[in-house]
Amino acid sequence: MTQSVSPECVSREPVRSPLIGLVFDASNPFEADLVDAVYAAADARAVAESAAGQSHPRYRIASSIHGRARNRARAIADLVDVDCDALIVVGATHDDALDLPLPTVIIGERIADLPALTIGTDEWQGAHLAVQHLIDLGHSAITHIGGGDHPCAAERQRGYIGAMTAAGLQQNCQILRGDYTEEAGARVARELLDRLPRPTAVFLANDRMAFGFIDVMRAHGVSVPAEMSVVGYDDGHLAGVDGVDLTTIRQDIGGLAAAAIDAVGRVLTDDSVEPGGCGFLGDVALEPELIVRATTAAPKRRRRPPRERDEPRLRWGLMVEHLDDTVMNSLADPALVSGSIEVVASASTMNAWQIADRLGILASYGLYGDLLDDPDIDAVLIALDDDLADEWALRSAAAGKQVRRIVSSTDRPVALPQLKGIP
């Protein structure tokens, strides 16, 4: 005899809460603050949905850290192995293998052609705010300490060059290489101590470098800000501590975290969600904010060098097929490129777009000749193999463009002498 069972008595398996993997650098205070905010944003989302009568399950979060003894690839692989439903990567780089079998959200720099949603800050604007603050105080000798190959460093450097160029100070550009650590800031500070004249102000690509830089300067009797103004980037919780009081660019940590959790919700519930954005701006780009504290002040005296009133500001085009270290370092050398690079040209449209996207440049050509036909381009930087470089250097000169070339016979980029007959 079959016994009927009422629907109310049928046991139902509880809805499984999505497991979200979270990858970050354990040694980076800003990333640690951001991860804390991601947990809070996930809880806030659950509370808001419950209050709205929605029954979506609460997110579970599994963190995986990387550092000196454990690389990011290992941290990511461990989360993939435990069957996470989605992944959030803080500070992904172009070398990361992130073509993964699960939805991915990146907090940081957008990576071209990667199937991931990107949440970030308008880094160019942040750097521009930092440098413009120093210019408004009266500084003209402003050095930038870059972040090397770390996420967002190239865009912060581009913002520095853009602000200096807009103020007519492109000939004063000085860029030294860092790596987002206190040790790098201290090393660069020691380098500048040996250089005379020193800059009156420094913009560093993150707060950690600024901390190391200030420690060395003060230890050697250089007063901050009376003799050296310092601006950092991030505004983690240490930047406002008494005795530090760092002027810096604030990233909206809470906003980044909330946007990342929202992006996870979208990729888990809608298979049609695709990454977007252009250049270094991802799917969500939040506004940065200048936070003025005690490490910046007007210089004791202005040391802006005289320049010709009609000094031209060149607009550059770049002919390139591959972005190697030589090209990247050369683009940051104001002695080689004394203006802004506005267009990229390659032998194919797709390659030109990918390189332009990597550099945060909005215009590209799939033919070298199209670059020469552009009336707004004054000069051409050629980063091609020798035979091809010779040919296009001559064609560029014939088109009335100024020409510079890049080769690498050592570890450092070298600008070849101008070819005969080329201005």
Solvent accessible surface area in square Angstrom, and as a share of the most:
residue,aa,sasa,rsa
1,M,241,1.08
2,T,131,0.76
3,Q,154,0.68
4,S,106,0.68
5,V,99,0.57
6,S,50,0.32
7,P,96,0.61
8,E,148,0.66
9,C,97,0.58
10,V,84,0.48
11,S,106,0.68
12,R,202,0.74
13,E,161,0.72
14,P,121,0.76
15,V,116,0.66
16,R,130,0.48
17,S,30,0.20
18,P,23,0.14
19,L,25,0.12
20,I,0,0.00
21,G,0,0.00
22,L,0,0.00
23,V,0,0.00
24,F,22,0.09
25,D,26,0.14
26,A,53,0.41
27,S,59,0.38
28,N,18,0.09
29,P,34,0.22
30,F,24,0.10
31,E,19,0.08
32,A,42,0.32
33,D,30,0.16
34,L,1,0.01
35,V,10,0.06
36,D,104,0.54
37,A,19,0.15
38,V,0,0.00
39,Y,86,0.33
40,A,60,0.46
41,A,14,0.11
42,A,3,0.02
43,D,70,0.36
44,A,61,0.48
45,R,47,0.17
46,A,13,0.10
47,V,95,0.54
48,A,62,0.48
49,E,25,0.11
50,S,80,0.51
51,A,92,0.71
52,A,70,0.54
53,G,67,0.64
54,Q,90,0.40
55,S,109,0.70
56,H,98,0.44
57,P,37,0.23
58,R,124,0.45
59,Y,15,0.06
60,R,106,0.39
61,I,30,0.15
62,A,28,0.22
63,S,54,0.35
64,S,9,0.06
65,I,78,0.40
66,H,20,0.09
67,G,33,0.32
68,R,215,0.78
69,A,110,0.85
70,R,67,0.24
71,N,96,0.49
72,R,39,0.14
73,A,66,0.51
74,R,136,0.50
75,A,0,0.00
76,I,7,0.04
77,A,46,0.36
78,D,43,0.22
79,L,8,0.04
80,V,40,0.23
81,D,109,0.57
82,V,82,0.47
83,D,107,0.55
84,C,11,0.07
85,D,44,0.23
86,A,0,0.00
87,L,0,0.00
88,I,0,0.00
89,V,0,0.00
90,V,4,0.02
91,G,8,0.08
92,A,1,0.01
93,T,24,0.14
94,H,66,0.29
95,D,140,0.72
96,D,32,0.16
97,A,86,0.67
98,L,4,0.02
99,D,118,0.61
100,L,40,0.20
101,P,118,0.74
102,L,22,0.11
103,P,50,0.31
104,T,4,0.02
105,V,0,0.00
106,I,1,0.00
107,I,6,0.03
108,G,15,0.14
109,E,7,0.03
110,R,23,0.08
111,I,21,0.11
112,A,22,0.17
113,D,95,0.49
114,L,22,0.11
115,P,78,0.49
116,A,7,0.05
117,L,4,0.02
118,T,2,0.01
119,I,0,0.00
120,G,7,0.07
121,T,5,0.03
122,D,29,0.15
123,E,8,0.04
124,W,84,0.30
125,Q,57,0.25
126,G,0,0.00
127,A,0,0.00
128,H,44,0.20
129,L,57,0.28
130,A,0,0.00
131,V,0,0.00
132,Q,60,0.27
133,H,24,0.11
134,L,0,0.00
135,I,31,0.16
136,D,102,0.53
137,L,50,0.25
138,G,7,0.07
139,H,5,0.02
140,S,8,0.05
141,A,25,0.19
142,I,1,0.01
143,T,1,0.01
144,H,0,0.00
145,I,0,0.00
146,G,3,0.03
147,G,0,0.00
148,G,23,0.22
149,D,99,0.51
150,H,74,0.33
151,P,19,0.12
152,C,7,0.04
153,A,3,0.02
154,A,30,0.23
155,E,8,0.04
156,R,10,0.04
157,Q,35,0.15
158,R,85,0.31
159,G,0,0.00
160,Y,0,0.00
161,I,34,0.17
162,G,21,0.20
163,A,0,0.00
164,M,0,0.00
165,T,17,0.10
166,A,65,0.50
167,A,26,0.20
168,G,4,0.04
169,L,6,0.03
170,Q,6,0.03
171,Q,117,0.52
172,N,32,0.16
173,C,11,0.07
174,Q,54,0.24
175,I,34,0.17
176,L,21,0.10
177,R,131,0.48
178,G,3,0.03
179,D,58,0.30
180,Y,21,0.08
181,T,30,0.17
182,E,59,0.26
183,E,102,0.46
184,A,5,0.04
185,G,0,0.00
186,A,16,0.12
187,R,98,0.36
188,V,0,0.00
189,A,0,0.00
190,R,124,0.45
191,E,59,0.26
192,L,0,0.00
193,L,26,0.13
194,D,126,0.65
195,R,95,0.35
196,L,146,0.73
197,P,106,0.67
198,R,71,0.26
199,P,12,0.08
200,T,18,0.10
201,A,0,0.00
202,V,0,0.00
203,F,0,0.00
204,L,0,0.00
205,A,0,0.00
206,N,3,0.02
207,D,8,0.04
208,R,27,0.10
209,M,0,0.00
210,A,0,0.00
211,F,34,0.14
212,G,6,0.05
213,F,0,0.00
214,I,8,0.04
215,D,99,0.51
216,V,16,0.09
217,M,0,0.00
218,R,106,0.39
219,A,84,0.65
220,H,114,0.51
221,G,62,0.59
222,V,8,0.04
223,S,48,0.31
224,V,13,0.07
225,P,33,0.21
226,A,45,0.35
227,E,79,0.35
228,M,1,0.00
229,S,0,0.00
230,V,0,0.00
231,V,0,0.00
232,G,0,0.00
233,Y,0,0.00
234,D,11,0.06
235,D,14,0.07
236,G,11,0.11
237,H,116,0.52
238,L,72,0.36
239,A,0,0.00
240,G,36,0.34
241,V,71,0.41
242,D,129,0.67
243,G,61,0.58
244,V,45,0.26
245,D,45,0.23
246,L,0,0.00
247,T,0,0.00
248,T,0,0.00
249,I,0,0.00
250,R,92,0.34
251,Q,11,0.05
252,D,66,0.34
253,I,33,0.17
254,G,45,0.44
255,G,20,0.19
256,L,3,0.02
257,A,0,0.00
258,A,53,0.41
259,A,18,0.14
260,A,0,0.00
261,I,4,0.02
262,D,81,0.42
263,A,0,0.00
264,V,0,0.00
265,G,11,0.11
266,R,86,0.31
267,V,22,0.13
268,L,55,0.27
269,T,104,0.61
270,D,62,0.32
271,D,148,0.77
272,S,84,0.54
273,V,41,0.24
274,E,136,0.61
275,P,54,0.34
276,G,30,0.29
277,G,47,0.45
278,C,67,0.40
279,G,3,0.03
280,F,17,0.07
281,L,74,0.37
282,G,11,0.11
283,D,46,0.24
284,V,43,0.24
285,A,41,0.32
286,L,40,0.20
287,E,115,0.52
288,P,10,0.06
289,E,87,0.39
290,L,49,0.25
291,I,24,0.12
292,V,86,0.49
293,R,63,0.23
294,A,57,0.44
295,T,1,0.00
296,T,15,0.09
297,A,35,0.27
298,A,60,0.47
299,P,20,0.13
300,K,150,0.64
301,R,162,0.59
302,R,178,0.65
303,R,78,0.28
304,R,119,0.44
305,P,65,0.41
306,P,137,0.86
307,R,95,0.35
308,E,125,0.56
309,R,240,0.88
310,D,121,0.63
311,E,39,0.17
312,P,93,0.59
313,R,108,0.40
314,L,24,0.12
315,R,100,0.36
316,W,1,0.00
317,G,0,0.00
318,L,0,0.00
319,M,0,0.00
320,V,0,0.00
321,E,42,0.19
322,H,142,0.63
323,L,50,0.25
324,D,76,0.39
325,D,101,0.53
326,T,19,0.11
327,V,7,0.04
328,M,49,0.22
329,N,58,0.30
330,S,0,0.00
331,L,28,0.14
332,A,15,0.12
333,D,55,0.29
334,P,33,0.21
335,A,87,0.68
336,L,8,0.04
337,V,10,0.06
338,S,21,0.14
339,G,6,0.05
340,S,43,0.27
341,I,27,0.14
342,E,51,0.23
343,V,8,0.05
344,V,0,0.00
345,A,0,0.00
346,S,0,0.00
347,A,67,0.52
348,S,52,0.34
349,T,102,0.59
350,M,122,0.55
351,N,37,0.19
352,A,0,0.00
353,W,97,0.34
354,Q,63,0.28
355,I,10,0.05
356,A,3,0.02
357,D,9,0.04
358,R,56,0.21
359,L,14,0.07
360,G,4,0.03
361,I,13,0.07
362,L,144,0.72
363,A,42,0.32
364,S,39,0.25
365,Y,65,0.25
366,G,14,0.14
367,L,113,0.56
368,Y,19,0.07
369,G,27,0.26
370,D,55,0.29
371,L,0,0.00
372,L,22,0.11
373,D,112,0.58
374,D,20,0.11
375,P,121,0.76
376,D,77,0.40
377,I,5,0.02
378,D,57,0.29
379,A,0,0.00
380,V,0,0.00
381,L,0,0.00
382,I,1,0.00
383,A,16,0.12
384,L,17,0.08
385,D,119,0.62
386,D,91,0.47
387,D,124,0.64
388,L,67,0.33
389,A,1,0.01
390,D,60,0.31
391,E,68,0.31
392,W,24,0.08
393,A,0,0.00
394,L,104,0.52
395,R,121,0.44
396,S,0,0.00
397,A,20,0.15
398,A,93,0.72
399,A,50,0.38
400,G,61,0.58
401,K,14,0.06
402,Q,69,0.31
403,V,4,0.02
404,R,65,0.24
405,R,17,0.06
406,I,10,0.05
407,V,38,0.22
408,S,58,0.37
409,S,96,0.62
410,T,93,0.54
411,D,139,0.72
412,R,179,0.65
413,P,33,0.20
414,V,64,0.37
415,A,50,0.39
416,L,52,0.26
417,P,113,0.71
418,Q,76,0.34
419,L,55,0.27
420,K,201,0.85
421,G,75,0.73
422,I,13,0.07
423,P,90,0.56
